[in-house]
Amino acid sequence: MVFRDRKALEERIQELKARYTGKRRVLVCGGLGCLAKGAQAVFEKFQEVLAREGLDWTVERGDGHGSTPQLVRTGCMGLCEAGPLVTIEPSGILYLRVHPEDVEDIVETTLKNGRIVEHLVYREEQNGRVQQWPFMKDVPFYRRQVKIVLRNCGSIDPENLDEYLARDGYLALARALTEMSPDDVIGEVMKAGLRGRGGGGFPTGRKWQFARMVKADRKYIVCNGDEGDPGAFMDRSVMEGDPHSVIEGMAIAGYAIGASEGYIYVRAEYPLAVKRLRKAIQDAYQAGLLGENILGTGFCFDVRIKEGAGAFVCGEETALIASIEGKRGMPNPRPPYPAQKGLFGKPTVINNVETLVNVPAIILYGAEWFRSFGTATSPGTKTFALAGKIQNTGLVEVPMGITLRELIFDVGGGIQNGKRFKAVQIGGPSGGCLTEHHLDLPVDYDSLCGAGAIMGSGGLIVLDEDTCIVEVARFFMSFTQSESCGKCVPCREGTKHMLNILQKIVDGKATLEDLALLEETALVVKDASLCGLGKTAPNPVLTTLRYFRDEYIDHVVHRVCPAQVCQAMREFWIDPEKCRACGKCARVCPVSCISGRPKVPYVIDQAKCIKCGSCFEACPFDAIVIKWRRKGNA
Amino acid sequence: MEKLEPEVALGRSFEKVNAILEKHGYDSTNLIAILQEIQEEYRYLPEEILTYVATALRVSPAYVYGVATFYAQFSLKPKGKHIIRVCDGTACHVKGSEKVLKAVREYLGLREGENTTPDLLFTVETVACIGACALAPALMVDEEVHGLMDEEKVQKLLESYMEREEGGEASDGLQGQKGA
């Protein structure tokens, strides 16, 4: 159906609310994590069992019959670690690690008899007592979360416009178009204090205002879905789990700045997000929520998808514009800022997915409401992708100002396998490593910046005692080095040299002069690079040098890797008790550093050994022992 | 493998390139999408086609070549039928993605500097984060994600692909010694 005006939309929303709210629904998580763990088989099993039991699962039949469950495949529910996840509404029971074998049990016990399947609920051992929480809202992982951006993610079918509408979808757009002037919209977003969620934290309202003030025959809204930080998957989850909210946010932004065209730039690595967005765009056009004369207000807005082709630098505004124009994705100096001269030379606002998804909520519930979450300078919430050596890997949304400790230990459940927390890498390859001492730091733009890290787009990788900080710094540098577009010298050459030095350190060949040069180079690259990629590339090195200098010294001076990761810091010894003097090791040694005679145990010359491990593999008697060098026993 | 040589490919389906160009309105701002579709068709970007595309879009061949070499997704060399993308994002890296990559390469018998098997069945790439951090270390075969990989799982997974290949189109004689 096509909505000719706001009234038609509102009537439909009421109708759909009656159909969906408070109804019995079986939600199966269709996020990437759960799908890879077999959620599809669980979904199909539910289809089969519900049909067999006469509990017909189609939405149409569910209409008007409160007791007939609806089966829905949703977007990401967040707790990816424990997937596949299943939620039973309206009570909000959360089942974890559901396998197709469990489906009969859930239908029988929960749907038919209203009881809980005990072995599938969240449980945690506390002080020797096992605690369990059957309802999602009580589970420690969810308890501290506030869902604004993820308001629909994991509770609606992302491919069904009706479900989005039932949650007041497109009502914010309708309100903006009928009750507010573009300046009112910008004013509300300014008052809300919304800051760019892509990492920089620039006030969104101000960005819009700049673009609004420029006179031009055409303007553009670009949604930046080029989520390139390794270890971040928030935007992907939103685009896959709630695509209409992205489109609605873009349309409101378009109205505010006077644009009638929008582009969503999505990474090529996210085929499912592209598919869902395409479907959503098509449905929105059919409902008259995109295209000409939206809701009879005269406002026109078109949305197109542009797929990236694999270049991290395209997350940078000016590079992203070049890429949409079909060119090499290389950045350009600013000014002129895209708000003045952007896509095809026209004023352009580029907002991150998460930023745009906040907008409908702000319009609907007001700036005051939005400011009631978070801190004075960073209002609202932030989504994070928790990953690494953390217990609850997954997608979370927390109010700004929460401390890292609460985020990692209360929400994230602490470190895996009872290991010790060592550091947290926040903001990906552009961010920094923070230590135990920062655990009580509030998570907001300014506090993180002060500590040398950045908010980034929301990747949060937890590192434990088994992770070598120097090796992690090398890893990030190898990433930014290979993603450097090569346009400006500091980034192109500087990252290369920094990577070389880090490699030398990891290989146990560096000196203290190398360390000094590394630091100096890092500062030059940070100051002199053209775009955000180069400016922030040294952050992991600089923060680890600041907070983990002793670990660098261990590698450089003592040739020791405390985390026992860097292979060059090992030593190979031959156990004289076990050695049968067969000579196999000496024959495979590529540098001929093993010597011996028949009947006498062989010996490795430590000075010549290159730690390749060939002897270790060759020895048939397990006589070769690997010893990690320790400080003092060099 | 000779089947994919450009001249043969060109002779056979030049009209496909035309159809793709047509669909995108011969508009050079759609160059990336055009190249993506061409690569989908040929599994790589044959040089002759790049030149043809440049002429059709009225831009220089250098411009098209520049774009084709800038983005990691594009390949100027033939790629395998199945693309294995081993994730080397941060989460996967700290959980041992290097071992997974090594296991994949070893199973396929790839030598250093080689990313595609001689029979053009598999191409191995590393990517920075496929967003499946909860399943680290993870890899993708074509569009399917496989998580929590280790050496053993890699072997089982690739074996299943090999079997499917052998069961399916064994006639093209591309299967080699690696099945065992």
Contacts between the chains, C-beta under 8 A, distances in Angstrom:
chain1	res1	chain2	res2	distance
A	32	B	131	6.2
A	32	B	132	5.5
A	32	B	145	6.2
A	33	B	132	6.2
A	33	B	134	4.2
A	33	B	135	6.0
A	33	B	147	7.6
A	35	B	145	7.3
A	36	B	132	6.1
A	36	B	135	5.4
A	36	B	138	7.4
A	36	B	145	4.3
A	36	B	146	6.7
A	36	B	147	4.8
A	37	B	135	7.3
A	37	B	147	7.1
A	80	B	133	7.6
A	80	B	134	3.1
A	80	B	135	7.5
A	81	B	134	5.3
A	83	B	134	7.1
A	227	B	131	7.5
A	228	B	128	7.1
A	228	B	129	7.6
A	229	B	129	7.1
A	230	B	88	7.4
A	230	B	89	3.4
A	230	B	90	4.7
A	230	B	91	7.6
A	230	B	93	7.6
A	230	B	128	4.3
A	230	B	129	3.8
A	231	B	89	5.1
A	231	B	90	3.8
A	231	B	91	4.9
A	231	B	129	5.9
A	231	B	133	5.8
A	232	B	129	7.0
A	232	B	131	7.6
A	233	B	129	7.5
A	233	B	131	3.5
A	233	B	132	7.5
A	233	B	133	6.3
A	236	B	131	4.7
A	268	B	36	7.5
A	268	B	73	5.2
A	269	B	85	7.9
A	269	B	127	6.3
A	269	B	129	7.7
A	269	B	130	5.7
A	269	B	131	7.3
A	270	B	131	7.1
A	271	B	143	5.5
A	306	B	32	7.6
A	306	B	33	7.5
A	307	B	32	7.3
A	307	B	33	6.6
A	307	B	36	6.6
A	308	B	32	7.9
A	308	B	71	7.7
A	309	B	32	5.3
A	309	B	35	7.5
A	309	B	36	6.5
A	309	B	71	3.5
A	309	B	72	7.3
A	309	B	73	4.1
A	309	B	74	6.4
A	310	B	71	5.2
A	310	B	72	3.4
A	310	B	73	4.0
A	310	B	127	7.7
A	311	B	70	6.5
A	311	B	71	5.3
A	311	B	72	6.4
A	312	B	128	6.9
A	323	B	32	6.9
A	324	B	29	7.4
A	325	B	29	5.2
A	326	B	27	7.9
A	326	B	28	5.5
A	326	B	29	4.2
A	326	B	30	6.0
A	326	B	31	3.8
A	326	B	32	5.6
A	326	B	67	7.0
A	327	B	31	7.8
A	327	B	63	8.0
A	327	B	67	6.6
A	328	B	66	5.3
A	328	B	67	5.6
A	328	B	70	4.1
A	329	B	70	6.5
A	329	B	71	7.3
A	330	B	70	7.8
A	344	B	29	7.9
A	385	B	131	8.0
A	385	B	133	6.2
A	387	B	90	7.2
A	387	B	91	3.7
A	387	B	133	3.5
A	387	B	134	7.2
A	387	B	136	6.8
A	388	B	90	6.9
A	388	B	91	5.3
A	388	B	94	5.6
A	388	B	95	7.8
A	388	B	133	7.8
A	389	B	94	6.7
A	389	B	95	7.9
A	393	B	91	7.5
A	393	B	133	5.9
A	393	B	134	4.0
A	393	B	136	7.7
A	394	B	134	6.0
A	425	B	90	6.7
A	428	B	90	7.2
A	459	B	90	7.1
A	461	B	90	4.7
A	461	B	91	6.0
A	461	B	94	7.0
A	463	B	94	6.5
A	467	B	94	5.5
A	472	B	90	7.8
A	472	B	94	7.1
A	475	B	90	7.1
A	475	B	93	5.4
A	476	B	90	7.7
A	479	B	128	5.8
A	483	B	128	7.7
A	485	B	70	7.6
